[in-house]
Amino acid sequence: MTICLYGSVFPPKKYKNINTLRRKRALSGDTFEKALIKARAAIVDLSAGTINNASKALQSLGLRVEDFDSKEAMFDGIIDALSNMEDKTLQTAYANEIFGDNIANQMLPYLRGNGRDQSI
């Protein structure tokens, strides 16, 4: 069984962990939804070969569409790549390019908390 969350499909355990972590980091459902939408748009641009700031940021993070089996997996890859960055200035710049300034500002505490816990 899978659960549809903001147009993306997640297994039940992952859904529960994402929502628990999102609440712990005080990330609103609306912000999370907008982040998913922005990330998916960047993924579509990257896969279509469209060159823009978001697709360039994904490339700079070393992300390639062919390395993932779904948009949801790539979203996880984006969160992982951003969360694991040591250079916080560059992390902020890439997040701004991928999510837009407003969403990135709300996502940064989530990303700096590693975007997930070990059980996801």
N, CA and C atoms as an extended XYZ file, in Angstrom:
360
Properties=species:S:1:pos:R:3:atomname:S:1:resname:S:1:resid:I:1 pbc="F F F"
N         0.843       -1.186        0.000 N   MET     1
C         0.000        0.000        0.000 CA  MET     1
C         0.884        1.242        0.000 C   MET     1
N         0.497        2.231       -0.773 N   THR     2
C         1.216        3.495       -0.812 CA  THR     2
C         0.242        4.628       -0.506 C   THR     2
N         0.791        5.768       -0.164 N   ILE     3
C        -0.017        6.938        0.191 CA  ILE     3
C         0.374        8.079       -0.732 C   ILE     3
N        -0.639        8.760       -1.257 N   CYS     4
C        -0.391        9.905       -2.125 CA  CYS     4
C        -0.340       11.156       -1.250 C   CYS     4
N         0.764       11.875       -1.326 N   LEU     5
C         0.961       13.088       -0.543 CA  LEU     5
C         1.409       14.175       -1.500 C   LEU     5
N         0.585       15.200       -1.670 N   TYR     6
C         0.926       16.320       -2.532 CA  TYR     6
C         1.272       15.868       -3.948 C   TYR     6
N         0.537       14.881       -4.447 N   GLY     7
C         0.747       14.415       -5.805 CA  GLY     7
C         1.905       13.447       -5.969 C   GLY     7
N         2.553       13.076       -4.865 N   SER     8
C         3.648       12.110       -4.910 CA  SER     8
C         3.246       10.881       -4.111 C   SER     8
N         3.791        9.744       -4.477 N   VAL     9
C         3.430        8.489       -3.831 CA  VAL     9
C         4.548        8.062       -2.892 C   VAL     9
N         4.183        7.771       -1.645 N   PHE    10
C         5.144        7.350       -0.640 CA  PHE    10
C         4.648        6.086        0.048 C   PHE    10
N         5.556        5.161        0.414 N   PRO    11
C         5.147        4.017        1.225 CA  PRO    11
C         4.677        4.518        2.584 C   PRO    11
N         3.771        3.797        3.269 N   PRO    12
C         3.203        4.260        4.539 CA  PRO    12
C         4.237        4.642        5.593 C   PRO    12
N         5.296        3.847        5.779 N   LYS    13
C         6.296        4.155        6.805 CA  LYS    13
C         7.000        5.468        6.487 C   LYS    13
N         7.343        5.668        5.231 N   LYS    14
C         8.029        6.892        4.833 CA  LYS    14
C         7.112        8.102        5.015 C   LYS    14
N         5.829        7.950        4.651 N   TYR    15
C         4.845        9.021        4.820 CA  TYR    15
C         4.783        9.443        6.281 C   TYR    15
N         4.697        8.465        7.176 N   LYS    16
C         4.620        8.756        8.608 CA  LYS    16
C         5.880        9.479        9.069 C   LYS    16
N         7.048        9.014        8.652 N   ASN    17
C         8.300        9.631        9.063 CA  ASN    17
C         8.467       11.034        8.491 C   ASN    17
N         8.068       11.233        7.237 N   ILE    18
C         8.154       12.565        6.631 CA  ILE    18
C         7.276       13.542        7.396 C   ILE    18
N         6.040       13.151        7.693 N   ASN    19
C         5.132       14.053        8.402 CA  ASN    19
C         5.589       14.320        9.826 C   ASN    19
N         6.111       13.312       10.504 N   THR    20
C         6.612       13.503       11.869 CA  THR    20
C         7.778       14.471       11.857 C   THR    20
N         8.717       14.261       10.963 N   LEU    21
C         9.877       15.132       10.881 CA  LEU    21
C         9.483       16.536       10.450 C   LEU    21
N         8.566       16.636        9.515 N   ARG    22
C         8.101       17.944        9.046 CA  ARG    22
C         7.522       18.734       10.214 C   ARG    22
N         6.723       18.062       11.054 N   ARG    23
C         6.136       18.744       12.213 CA  ARG    23
C         7.200       19.135       13.222 C   ARG    23
N         8.178       18.266       13.465 N   LYS    24
C         9.257       18.578       14.412 CA  LYS    24
C        10.034       19.806       13.963 C   LYS    24
N        10.202       19.977       12.693 N   ARG    25
C        10.969       21.102       12.155 CA  ARG    25
C        10.069       22.305       11.881 C   ARG    25
N         8.799       22.217       12.249 N   ALA    26
C         7.841       23.310       12.071 CA  ALA    26
C         7.729       23.721       10.607 C   ALA    26
N         7.741       22.746        9.731 N   LEU    27
C         7.595       22.998        8.306 CA  LEU    27
C         6.140       22.767        7.949 C   LEU    27
N         5.477       23.792        7.456 N   SER    28
C         4.052       23.659        7.155 CA  SER    28
C         3.832       22.717        5.982 C   SER    28
N         2.670       22.098        5.959 N   GLY    29
C         2.297       21.231        4.851 CA  GLY    29
C         2.282       21.987        3.543 C   GLY    29
N         1.876       23.244        3.596 N   ASP    30
C         1.840       24.079        2.397 CA  ASP    30
C         3.245       24.303        1.850 C   ASP    30
N         4.193       24.573        2.739 N   THR    31
C         5.581       24.772        2.314 CA  THR    31
C         6.142       23.493        1.713 C   THR    31
N         5.870       22.369        2.372 N   PHE    32
C         6.362       21.087        1.882 CA  PHE    32
C         5.770       20.783        0.509 C   PHE    32
N         4.490       21.067        0.346 N   GLU    33
C         3.834       20.840       -0.948 CA  GLU    33
C         4.470       21.706       -2.034 C   GLU    33
N         4.686       22.968       -1.722 N   LYS    34
C         5.298       23.872       -2.697 CA  LYS    34
C         6.719       23.436       -3.039 C   LYS    34
N         7.456       22.939       -2.051 N   ALA    35
C         8.815       22.447       -2.296 CA  ALA    35
C         8.791       21.253       -3.239 C   ALA    35
N         7.843       20.342       -3.020 N   LEU    36
C         7.702       19.194       -3.915 CA  LEU    36
C         7.405       19.643       -5.342 C   LEU    36
N         6.495       20.591       -5.480 N   ILE    37
C         6.117       21.087       -6.806 CA  ILE    37
C         7.309       21.736       -7.499 C   ILE    37
N         8.040       22.589       -6.786 N   LYS    38
C         9.206       23.261       -7.364 CA  LYS    38
C        10.286       22.252       -7.746 C   LYS    38
N        10.527       21.276       -6.867 N   ALA    39
C        11.539       20.264       -7.152 CA  ALA    39
C        11.147       19.441       -8.368 C   ALA    39
N         9.872       19.064       -8.437 N   ARG    40
C         9.413       18.283       -9.591 CA  ARG    40
C         9.556       19.083      -10.888 C   ARG    40
N         9.295       20.389      -10.843 N   ALA    41
C         9.460       21.228      -12.030 CA  ALA    41
C        10.932       21.271      -12.446 C   ALA    41
N        11.827       21.378      -11.474 N   ALA    42
C        13.258       21.390      -11.778 CA  ALA    42
C        13.693       20.053      -12.373 C   ALA    42
N        13.125       18.970      -11.849 N   ILE    43
C        13.437       17.628      -12.361 CA  ILE    43
C        12.971       17.489      -13.803 C   ILE    43
N        11.763       17.965      -14.082 N   VAL    44
C        11.231       17.910      -15.451 CA  VAL    44
C        12.118       18.720      -16.387 C   VAL    44
N        12.524       19.911      -15.954 N   ASP    45
C        13.411       20.734      -16.779 CA  ASP    45
C        14.732       20.021      -17.037 C   ASP    45
N        15.298       19.435      -15.997 N   LEU    46
C        16.557       18.719      -16.143 CA  LEU    46
C        16.415       17.556      -17.126 C   LEU    46
N        15.324       16.812      -16.985 N   SER    47
C        15.126       15.648      -17.863 CA  SER    47
C        14.853       16.057      -19.312 C   SER    47
N        14.290       17.246      -19.503 N   ALA    48
C        13.997       17.739      -20.857 CA  ALA    48
C        15.190       18.469      -21.474 C   ALA    48
N        16.238       18.660      -20.668 N   GLY    49
C        17.413       19.370      -21.173 CA  GLY    49
C        17.262       20.878      -21.140 C   GLY    49
N        16.243       21.360      -20.435 N   THR    50
C        16.031       22.804      -20.310 CA  THR    50
C        17.073       23.368      -19.345 C   THR    50
N        17.764       24.397      -19.797 N   ILE    51
C        18.806       25.009      -18.979 CA  ILE    51
C        18.227       26.239      -18.282 C   ILE    51
N        18.175       26.165      -16.966 N   ASN    52
C        17.771       27.300      -16.146 CA  ASN    52
C        18.502       27.179      -14.815 C   ASN    52
N        18.289       28.121      -13.921 N   ASN    53
C        19.030       28.114      -12.659 CA  ASN    53
C        18.736       26.869      -11.821 C   ASN    53
N        17.492       26.415      -11.822 N   ALA    54
C        17.137       25.234      -11.036 CA  ALA    54
C        17.808       23.981      -11.592 C   ALA    54
N        17.772       23.795      -12.906 N   SER    55
C        18.403       22.602      -13.489 CA  SER    55
C        19.926       22.667      -13.344 C   SER    55
N        20.496       23.876      -13.421 N   LYS    56
C        21.936       24.022      -13.197 CA  LYS    56
C        22.293       23.647      -11.755 C   LYS    56
N        21.446       24.042      -10.793 N   ALA    57
C        21.698       23.702       -9.390 CA  ALA    57
C        21.671       22.190       -9.191 C   ALA    57
N        20.697       21.521       -9.824 N   LEU    58
C        20.624       20.062       -9.722 CA  LEU    58
C        21.886       19.430      -10.300 C   LEU    58
N        22.340       19.936      -11.431 N   GLN    59
C        23.561       19.415      -12.039 CA  GLN    59
C        24.766       19.661      -11.135 C   GLN    59
N        24.825       20.832      -10.520 N   SER    60
C        25.933       21.157       -9.623 CA  SER    60
C        25.944       20.252       -8.391 C   SER    60
N        24.781       19.781       -7.999 N   LEU    61
C        24.679       18.842       -6.879 CA  LEU    61
C        25.056       17.419       -7.302 C   LEU    61
N        25.318       17.260       -8.602 N   GLY    62
C        25.691       15.938       -9.107 CA  GLY    62
C        24.511       15.016       -9.331 C   GLY    62
N        23.319       15.588       -9.434 N   LEU    63
C        22.118       14.775       -9.615 CA  LEU    63
C        21.821       14.600      -11.098 C   LEU    63
N        21.525       13.371      -11.461 N   ARG    64
C        21.151       13.048      -12.832 CA  ARG    64
C        19.839       12.278      -12.797 C   ARG    64
N        18.950       12.608      -13.683 N   VAL    65
C        17.632       11.980      -13.720 CA  VAL    65
C        17.753       10.461      -13.823 C   VAL    65
N        18.685        9.975      -14.628 N   GLU    66
C        18.801        8.533      -14.852 CA  GLU    66
C        19.258        7.751      -13.613 C   GLU    66
N        19.706        8.453      -12.572 N   ASP    67
C        20.118        7.773      -11.344 CA  ASP    67
C        18.945        7.434      -10.422 C   ASP    67
N        17.757        7.890      -10.779 N   PHE    68
C        16.587        7.703       -9.919 CA  PHE    68
C        15.472        7.027      -10.689 C   PHE    68
N        14.673        6.237       -9.970 N   ASP    69
C        13.593        5.508      -10.646 CA  ASP    69
C        12.246        6.219      -10.585 C   ASP    69
N        12.178        7.344       -9.878 N   SER    70
C        10.921        8.105       -9.807 CA  SER    70
C        11.225        9.543       -9.406 C   SER    70
N        10.247       10.418       -9.609 N   LYS    71
C        10.399       11.809       -9.185 CA  LYS    71
C        10.493       11.899       -7.669 C   LYS    71
N         9.802       11.006       -6.972 N   GLU    72
C         9.848       10.986       -5.515 CA  GLU    72
C        11.248       10.633       -5.036 C   GLU    72
N        11.871        9.659       -5.701 N   ALA    73
C        13.241        9.272       -5.339 CA  ALA    73
C        14.200       10.423       -5.620 C   ALA    73
N        13.963       11.153       -6.700 N   MET    74
C        14.829       12.282       -7.005 CA  MET    74
C        14.619       13.405       -5.984 C   MET    74
N        13.379       13.610       -5.535 N   PHE    75
C        13.143       14.609       -4.487 CA  PHE    75
C        13.963       14.241       -3.249 C   PHE    75
N        13.937       12.959       -2.887 N   ASP    76
C        14.759       12.498       -1.767 CA  ASP    76
C        16.230       12.784       -2.025 C   ASP    76
N        16.663       12.566       -3.271 N   GLY    77
C        18.050       12.833       -3.640 CA  GLY    77
C        18.410       14.303       -3.503 C   GLY    77
N        17.481       15.176       -3.884 N   ILE    78
C        17.697       16.623       -3.749 CA  ILE    78
C        17.849       16.988       -2.280 C   ILE    78
N        16.918       16.486       -1.455 N   ILE    79
C        16.966       16.777       -0.018 CA  ILE    79
C        18.270       16.248        0.583 C   ILE    79
N        18.640       15.014        0.229 N   ASP    80
C        19.887       14.425        0.739 CA  ASP    80
C        21.100       15.258        0.325 C   ASP    80
N        21.169       15.600       -0.964 N   ALA    81
C        22.321       16.350       -1.466 CA  ALA    81
C        22.431       17.715       -0.781 C   ALA    81
N        21.320       18.408       -0.660 N   LEU    82
C        21.341       19.713        0.008 CA  LEU    82
C        21.657       19.569        1.493 C   LEU    82
N        21.072       18.580        2.137 N   SER    83
C        21.274       18.382        3.576 CA  SER    83
C        22.711       18.035        3.920 C   SER    83
N        23.402       17.360        3.013 N   ASN    84
C        24.767       16.905        3.281 CA  ASN    84
C        25.846       17.903        2.872 C   ASN    84
N        25.432       19.070        2.405 N   MET    85
C        26.415       20.077        2.000 CA  MET    85
C        27.071       20.713        3.223 C   MET    85
N        28.390       20.800        3.195 N   GLU    86
C        29.111       21.454        4.290 CA  GLU    86
C        29.108       22.969        4.125 C   GLU    86
N        29.140       23.441        2.896 N   ASP    87
C        29.145       24.871        2.609 CA  ASP    87
C        27.703       25.384        2.673 C   ASP    87
N        27.355       26.016        3.782 N   LYS    88
C        25.972       26.461        4.001 CA  LYS    88
C        25.586       27.621        3.090 C   LYS    88
N        26.558       28.414        2.667 N   THR    89
C        26.260       29.501        1.740 CA  THR    89
C        25.847       28.927        0.389 C   THR    89
N        26.595       27.947       -0.075 N   LEU    90
C        26.267       27.284       -1.333 CA  LEU    90
C        24.966       26.494       -1.205 C   LEU    90
N        24.740       25.879       -0.047 N   GLN    91
C        23.489       25.161        0.206 CA  GLN    91
C        22.305       26.118        0.053 C   GLN    91
N        22.420       27.287        0.635 N   THR    92
C        21.363       28.297        0.538 CA  THR    92
C        21.162       28.726       -0.911 C   THR    92
N        22.248       28.946       -1.628 N   ALA    93
C        22.145       29.376       -3.033 CA  ALA    93
C        21.442       28.313       -3.876 C   ALA    93
N        21.839       27.044       -3.728 N   TYR    94
C        21.203       25.975       -4.502 CA  TYR    94
C        19.731       25.815       -4.115 C   TYR    94
N        19.436       25.877       -2.831 N   ALA    95
C        18.039       25.763       -2.381 CA  ALA    95
C        17.203       26.899       -2.969 C   ALA    95
N        17.759       28.104       -3.002 N   ASN    96
C        17.049       29.245       -3.593 CA  ASN    96
C        16.771       29.010       -5.072 C   ASN    96
N        17.736       28.459       -5.792 N   GLU    97
C        17.557       28.198       -7.221 CA  GLU    97
C        16.519       27.111       -7.479 C   GLU    97
N        16.506       26.086       -6.642 N   ILE    98
C        15.591       24.959       -6.843 CA  ILE    98
C        14.182       25.284       -6.353 C   ILE    98
N        14.080       25.838       -5.154 N   PHE    99
C        12.767       26.042       -4.523 CA  PHE    99
C        12.232       27.459       -4.620 C   PHE    99
N        13.083       28.420       -4.956 N   GLY   100
C        12.680       29.830       -4.893 CA  GLY   100
C        13.006       30.365       -3.503 C   GLY   100
N        13.204       31.659       -3.406 N   ASP   101
C        13.674       32.269       -2.156 CA  ASP   101
C        12.757       32.012       -0.968 C   ASP   101
N        11.461       32.238       -1.127 N   ASN   102
C        10.546       32.103        0.011 CA  ASN   102
C        10.489       30.675        0.537 C   ASN   102
N        10.344       29.725       -0.356 N   ILE   103
C        10.258       28.323        0.067 CA  ILE   103
C        11.604       27.875        0.626 C   ILE   103
N        12.701       28.276       -0.032 N   ALA   104
C        14.031       27.895        0.448 CA  ALA   104
C        14.264       28.393        1.868 C   ALA   104
N        13.867       29.627        2.153 N   ASN   105
C        14.050       30.167        3.507 CA  ASN   105
C        13.312       29.345        4.552 C   ASN   105
N        12.158       28.818        4.179 N   GLN   106
C        11.399       27.976        5.108 CA  GLN   106
C        11.952       26.555        5.163 C   GLN   106
N        12.572       26.106        4.067 N   MET   107
C        13.118       24.751        3.999 CA  MET   107
C        14.489       24.628        4.666 C   MET   107
N        15.247       25.713        4.760 N   LEU   108
C        16.618       25.618        5.260 CA  LEU   108
C        16.735       24.987        6.649 C   LEU   108
N        15.881       25.334        7.625 N   PRO   109
C        16.002       24.633        8.917 CA  PRO   109
C        15.771       23.123        8.780 C   PRO   109
N        14.861       22.748        7.899 N   TYR   110
C        14.586       21.331        7.621 CA  TYR   110
C        15.822       20.685        7.007 C   TYR   110
N        16.424       21.344        6.038 N   LEU   111
C        17.619       20.818        5.375 CA  LEU   111
C        18.800       20.747        6.332 C   LEU   111
N        18.927       21.737        7.183 N   ARG   112
C        20.057       21.768        8.111 CA  ARG   112
C        19.869       20.800        9.268 C   ARG   112
N        18.641       20.287        9.397 N   GLY   113
C        18.382       19.194       10.338 CA  GLY   113
C        18.486       17.870        9.628 C   GLY   113
N        19.196       17.851        8.496 N   ASN   114
C        19.422       16.694        7.635 CA  ASN   114
C        18.175       16.251        6.888 C   ASN   114
N        17.108       17.009        6.935 N   GLY   115
C        15.941       16.745        6.115 CA  GLY   115
C        15.230       15.458        6.415 C   GLY   115
N        15.717       14.693        7.341 N   ARG   116
C        15.124       13.378        7.626 CA  ARG   116
C        15.794       12.805        8.870 C   ARG   116
N        15.228       11.731        9.378 N   ASP   117
C        15.922       11.022       10.419 CA  ASP   117
C        16.328        9.653        9.885 C   ASP   117
N        17.061        8.891       10.654 N   GLN   118
C        17.637        7.644       10.164 CA  GLN   118
C        16.595        6.591        9.810 C   GLN   118
N        15.367        6.735       10.314 N   SER   119
C        14.371        5.698       10.083 CA  SER   119
C        13.639        5.832        8.760 C   SER   119
N        13.889        6.890        8.012 N   ILE   120
C        13.206        7.063        6.733 CA  ILE   120
C        13.918        6.268        5.669 C   ILE   120
